[in-house]
Amino acid sequence: MSEPGALPDRLGRLDAARELRGYHTQPAQMRAAGPGKIGRLRLGFSLRNGRSILHDLYRVAPLLVQQALYWDEAMPELPICSIISVGGGILQGDRYTIDISVGEGACAQVNSQGYNRVHQMDANYASQHQTIRLEAGAYLEYLPDFTIPYRDSRYINHTDIVIEPSATLLYGEMFMAGRKYHHASERFGFDMLSMLTIAQRPDGRRLFHDKILIEKDNPLLDFAAVMRGHDAFASILCLTPPETAARIMARCEVQAQAGARAWSGVSALPNDAGLILRAVGVETYDVRAEVRRFWQIVREEARGRSLPDEFLWR
């Protein structure tokens, strides 16, 4: 887990990203990374007396988690934490860090209270750095809600994953093309959206890295094989042992029918790391349905449990 002193270095690495060149002007309202602009969240889960608990919680507004709840009737041993942003969305100059660790044999679910709204910007950018660490036999579901980048916004997210070979992680990012019903100029009207995920073993062996970079006025966005006719996208990772990945893959089917509201497919990750789901859809609920189908299979094969019929993503 990162200590307070590590925060400037982590954010400094993001600040040096190539795609952020030209976005380092200071906001007139409040300087970037100033007081009230740095949100921090640290969550640590462990197995105590046969039960998974949230044993470590550190938070700095605007990021907030109140407590772990056990409301999943299909998996009552699962502590569930919802990340709350009390700031009403991400603003220019905001800098967030989120650290999640799950101890040996423990399980947890982390989600977000609602959409991650990245507001319009006239200077600088917003960034978030995450670390996720899973020990032997751990299980984590970390599926934040959709990110919606507003017109002229710039947002970069970097996630570092360290996972034992016997652990299972379901993690991903979902985003919209913008506020599609607000104004026509909002669709892909943001300046830059960058999402990088790097996974490795505890001994430092690199498994893979996956990067999504969308920049304004990119003519490829509306190609037929990219986002033509679709405004919602999901990239969901399932890092799990090879035998579990094989069972999951055997149950997944490509969804690519002409005229369908959503298209999706599952591919194998390198170095026996697991699987990745990519899905595009017309609306958020079209993509949610594809993600939920994959989530259901992952849970059944990795934990022998199902998702409740009335789950919030239905």
C-alpha positions as CSV (number, residue, x, y, z in Angstrom):
1,M,0.0,0.0,0.0
2,S,1.2,3.5,-0.8
3,E,2.1,5.8,2.0
4,P,1.4,9.5,2.0
5,G,4.9,10.4,0.9
6,A,4.5,8.3,-2.3
7,L,1.6,10.5,-3.6
8,P,3.6,13.2,-5.4
9,D,5.7,10.7,-7.3
10,R,2.7,8.7,-8.6
11,L,1.0,11.8,-9.8
12,G,4.2,13.2,-11.2
13,R,4.5,10.1,-13.5
14,L,1.1,10.8,-14.9
15,D,2.0,14.5,-15.3
16,A,4.7,13.5,-17.7
17,A,2.5,11.5,-20.0
18,R,2.9,12.4,-23.7
19,E,-0.8,12.9,-24.3
20,L,-0.9,15.6,-21.6
21,R,1.5,17.9,-23.5
22,G,-0.3,21.2,-23.9
23,Y,-2.6,20.7,-20.9
24,H,-0.4,22.1,-18.1
25,T,-1.7,25.6,-17.9
26,Q,-2.8,26.5,-14.3
27,P,-6.6,27.1,-13.7
28,A,-7.4,30.7,-12.8
29,Q,-9.9,29.5,-10.1
30,M,-7.6,27.2,-8.0
31,R,-4.2,25.8,-8.8
32,A,-3.9,22.1,-9.9
33,A,-3.4,19.7,-7.0
34,G,-4.1,22.5,-4.5
35,P,-5.9,22.1,-1.2
36,G,-9.1,20.3,-1.7
37,K,-8.1,19.1,-5.1
38,I,-6.3,15.8,-4.0
39,G,-8.6,12.9,-3.2
40,R,-7.2,9.8,-1.6
41,L,-8.8,6.4,-0.8
42,R,-7.2,3.3,0.7
43,L,-9.1,0.1,1.2
44,G,-7.7,-3.1,2.8
45,F,-9.6,-6.3,3.0
46,S,-8.5,-9.4,4.9
47,L,-9.8,-12.7,6.3
48,R,-10.5,-12.5,10.0
49,N,-12.0,-15.5,11.9
50,G,-13.2,-17.0,8.6
51,R,-14.9,-13.8,7.5
52,S,-13.7,-11.2,4.9
53,I,-13.7,-7.7,6.5
54,L,-12.6,-4.1,5.6
55,H,-9.7,-3.8,8.1
56,D,-8.1,-0.7,6.7
57,L,-9.8,2.5,5.6
58,Y,-8.2,5.8,4.8
59,R,-10.0,8.6,3.0
60,V,-9.5,12.2,2.0
61,A,-12.4,14.1,0.5
62,P,-13.7,14.3,-2.1
63,L,-13.4,10.5,-2.1
64,L,-15.3,8.7,0.6
65,V,-16.2,5.2,1.7
66,Q,-18.3,4.9,4.8
67,Q,-18.2,1.1,5.6
68,A,-18.5,-2.3,4.2
69,L,-21.9,-3.8,3.8
70,Y,-23.0,-7.4,3.3
71,W,-26.2,-7.1,1.2
72,D,-25.5,-9.6,-1.6
73,E,-27.8,-12.5,-0.8
74,A,-26.1,-14.8,-3.3
75,M,-22.7,-14.2,-1.7
76,P,-23.4,-13.1,1.9
77,E,-19.7,-13.4,2.8
78,L,-18.8,-10.6,0.4
79,P,-18.0,-7.1,1.9
80,I,-19.2,-4.4,-0.5
81,C,-17.9,-0.9,-0.5
82,S,-19.3,2.0,-2.6
83,I,-17.0,4.9,-3.5
84,I,-18.7,8.2,-3.0
85,S,-17.5,11.4,-4.6
86,V,-18.7,14.3,-2.5
87,G,-17.4,16.9,-5.1
88,G,-20.2,16.4,-7.7
89,G,-17.7,15.2,-10.4
90,I,-14.1,15.6,-11.5
91,L,-12.9,19.1,-12.1
92,Q,-9.8,20.5,-13.8
93,G,-6.7,20.2,-11.6
94,D,-8.2,17.3,-9.6
95,R,-5.8,14.5,-8.6
96,Y,-7.1,11.3,-7.2
97,T,-5.4,8.1,-5.9
98,I,-7.2,4.9,-5.0
99,D,-5.4,1.9,-3.4
100,I,-7.2,-1.5,-2.9
101,S,-5.6,-4.6,-1.4
102,V,-7.2,-8.0,-0.7
103,G,-5.4,-10.3,1.6
104,E,-4.9,-14.1,1.3
105,G,-8.2,-16.0,0.9
106,A,-10.3,-12.8,1.3
107,C,-13.0,-11.5,-1.0
108,A,-14.5,-8.1,-1.7
109,Q,-16.5,-5.9,-4.1
110,V,-15.8,-2.3,-4.7
111,N,-18.1,-0.2,-6.9
112,S,-19.0,3.5,-7.3
113,Q,-22.1,5.4,-6.2
114,G,-22.8,6.7,-9.7
115,Y,-21.5,8.0,-13.0
116,N,-18.0,9.4,-13.0
117,R,-18.6,12.8,-14.5
118,V,-15.5,14.7,-15.9
119,H,-16.6,18.3,-16.2
120,Q,-15.7,20.8,-18.9
121,M,-12.2,22.4,-18.6
122,D,-10.5,25.6,-19.8
123,A,-7.1,24.7,-18.3
124,N,-5.0,21.8,-17.0
125,Y,-6.5,18.2,-16.7
126,A,-7.7,15.7,-14.1
127,S,-5.9,12.5,-13.2
128,Q,-6.4,9.3,-11.2
129,H,-3.8,6.7,-10.2
130,Q,-5.0,3.3,-8.8
131,T,-3.1,0.4,-7.3
132,I,-4.8,-3.0,-6.9
133,R,-3.0,-5.8,-5.0
134,L,-4.4,-9.4,-4.6
135,E,-2.7,-12.0,-2.5
136,A,-3.0,-15.8,-2.8
137,G,-6.5,-17.1,-3.3
138,A,-8.0,-13.5,-3.0
139,Y,-11.1,-12.5,-5.0
140,L,-12.1,-8.9,-6.0
141,E,-14.8,-7.4,-8.1
142,Y,-14.0,-3.8,-8.9
143,L,-16.3,-2.3,-11.4
144,P,-16.7,1.5,-11.3
145,D,-19.7,3.0,-13.1
146,F,-19.5,4.7,-16.4
147,T,-17.1,7.7,-17.0
148,I,-18.7,10.5,-18.9
149,P,-16.2,13.1,-20.2
150,Y,-17.8,16.4,-20.9
151,R,-16.9,18.7,-23.8
152,D,-13.3,20.0,-23.7
153,S,-12.4,17.8,-20.7
154,R,-9.0,16.0,-20.3
155,Y,-8.8,12.9,-18.1
156,I,-6.1,10.3,-17.5
157,N,-6.3,7.1,-15.4
158,H,-3.5,4.8,-14.6
159,T,-4.0,1.4,-12.8
160,D,-1.2,-0.8,-11.5
161,I,-2.2,-4.4,-10.7
162,V,-0.1,-6.8,-8.7
163,I,-1.8,-10.2,-8.5
164,E,-0.9,-13.7,-7.2
165,P,-1.4,-16.5,-9.8
166,S,-4.1,-18.1,-7.6
167,A,-6.2,-14.9,-7.2
168,T,-9.1,-13.7,-9.3
169,L,-9.7,-10.0,-10.2
170,L,-12.7,-8.7,-12.2
171,Y,-11.9,-5.1,-13.0
172,G,-12.7,-2.8,-15.9
173,E,-13.5,0.6,-17.2
174,M,-16.7,1.8,-19.0
175,F,-17.2,5.1,-20.7
176,M,-19.6,7.1,-22.7
177,A,-18.8,9.2,-25.8
178,G,-20.1,12.2,-23.9
179,R,-23.4,13.8,-22.8
180,K,-25.1,12.6,-26.1
181,Y,-28.5,14.0,-25.2
182,H,-27.2,17.4,-24.0
183,H,-25.8,18.8,-27.3
184,A,-24.6,17.3,-30.5
185,S,-21.1,18.8,-29.9
186,E,-20.8,16.7,-26.7
187,R,-20.3,13.4,-28.6
188,F,-16.6,12.8,-28.6
189,G,-16.2,16.5,-27.8
190,F,-13.7,15.9,-25.0
191,D,-10.1,16.8,-25.6
192,M,-8.5,13.6,-24.3
193,L,-9.3,10.4,-22.5
194,S,-6.4,8.1,-21.5
195,M,-6.7,4.8,-19.6
196,L,-3.7,2.6,-18.9
197,T,-3.7,-0.7,-17.0
198,I,-0.5,-2.6,-16.2
199,A,-0.5,-6.0,-14.5
200,Q,2.3,-8.0,-13.0
201,R,3.1,-10.8,-10.5
202,P,4.5,-10.0,-7.0
203,D,8.0,-11.0,-8.2
204,G,7.8,-8.2,-10.8
205,R,7.1,-10.3,-13.9
206,R,5.1,-8.2,-16.3
207,L,1.9,-9.8,-17.5
208,F,0.5,-7.2,-19.9
209,H,-0.3,-3.6,-20.3
210,D,-3.5,-2.3,-22.0
211,K,-4.0,1.3,-23.0
212,I,-7.0,3.2,-24.4
213,L,-6.3,6.7,-25.7
214,I,-9.0,8.8,-27.4
215,E,-8.1,12.3,-28.6
216,K,-10.3,15.0,-30.1
217,D,-11.0,15.0,-33.8
218,N,-9.7,11.5,-34.3
219,P,-11.3,10.4,-37.6
220,L,-11.0,6.7,-36.7
221,L,-13.6,6.9,-33.9
222,D,-16.6,6.5,-36.2
223,F,-15.2,3.7,-38.4
224,A,-17.4,0.7,-38.6
225,A,-15.0,-1.4,-36.6
226,V,-14.6,1.2,-33.8
227,M,-17.6,3.2,-32.5
228,R,-19.9,3.9,-35.5
229,G,-23.5,3.8,-34.2
230,H,-22.4,3.2,-30.6
231,D,-21.9,5.6,-27.7
232,A,-20.9,3.3,-24.8
233,F,-17.8,1.1,-24.4
234,A,-16.5,-1.3,-21.8
235,S,-13.2,-3.0,-21.3
236,I,-13.4,-5.6,-18.5
237,L,-10.4,-7.7,-17.3
238,C,-10.7,-11.0,-15.6
239,L,-7.3,-12.0,-14.2
240,T,-7.6,-15.6,-12.9
241,P,-5.8,-18.9,-13.0
242,P,-5.6,-20.6,-16.5
243,E,-8.0,-23.4,-15.6
244,T,-10.7,-21.0,-14.5
245,A,-10.1,-18.8,-17.5
246,A,-10.6,-21.9,-19.8
247,R,-14.0,-22.6,-18.2
248,I,-15.1,-19.0,-18.5
249,M,-14.0,-18.8,-22.2
250,A,-15.8,-22.0,-23.0
251,R,-19.1,-20.4,-21.9
252,C,-18.6,-17.0,-23.6
253,E,-20.0,-16.3,-27.0
254,V,-19.3,-13.5,-29.4
255,Q,-22.2,-11.1,-29.6
256,A,-22.0,-9.6,-33.1
257,Q,-25.3,-9.8,-34.9
258,A,-26.2,-7.3,-37.6
259,G,-28.5,-4.7,-36.2
260,A,-27.8,-5.6,-32.5
261,R,-27.7,-2.8,-30.0
262,A,-24.5,-4.2,-28.5
263,W,-21.5,-6.1,-29.8
264,S,-19.0,-7.9,-27.5
265,G,-16.3,-10.5,-27.5
266,V,-13.9,-12.2,-25.0
267,S,-10.2,-12.7,-25.8
268,A,-7.3,-14.3,-23.9
269,L,-4.7,-12.1,-22.3
270,P,-1.0,-12.9,-22.7
271,N,1.1,-14.9,-20.2
272,D,-1.9,-16.9,-19.0
273,A,-3.1,-13.8,-17.1
274,G,-6.8,-14.3,-17.9
275,L,-9.4,-12.8,-20.2
276,I,-10.6,-9.5,-21.5
277,L,-14.1,-8.5,-22.5
278,R,-14.6,-5.7,-25.0
279,A,-18.2,-4.4,-25.6
280,V,-19.7,-1.5,-27.4
281,G,-23.4,-0.5,-27.3
282,V,-25.9,2.2,-28.3
283,E,-26.7,3.0,-24.6
284,T,-25.2,2.3,-21.2
285,Y,-27.8,-0.3,-20.4
286,D,-26.9,-2.2,-23.6
287,V,-23.3,-2.4,-22.5
288,R,-24.2,-3.2,-18.9
289,A,-26.1,-6.2,-20.1
290,E,-23.0,-7.6,-21.8
291,V,-20.8,-6.8,-18.8
292,R,-23.3,-8.5,-16.4
293,R,-23.4,-11.6,-18.6
294,F,-19.6,-11.9,-18.4
295,W,-19.7,-11.1,-14.6
296,Q,-22.2,-13.8,-14.0
297,I,-20.0,-16.4,-15.7
298,V,-16.9,-15.3,-13.9
299,R,-18.6,-15.5,-10.5
300,E,-20.0,-18.9,-11.2
301,E,-16.7,-20.4,-12.4
302,A,-14.4,-18.6,-9.9
303,R,-16.5,-18.7,-6.8
304,G,-19.4,-21.1,-7.5
305,R,-21.9,-18.2,-6.8
306,S,-24.4,-16.3,-8.9
307,L,-25.4,-12.7,-9.2
308,P,-28.7,-11.8,-7.5
309,D,-31.7,-11.4,-9.9
310,E,-32.4,-7.9,-8.7
311,F,-28.8,-6.8,-8.7
312,L,-28.3,-3.0,-9.2
313,W,-26.9,-3.5,-12.7
314,R,-29.9,-5.3,-14.1
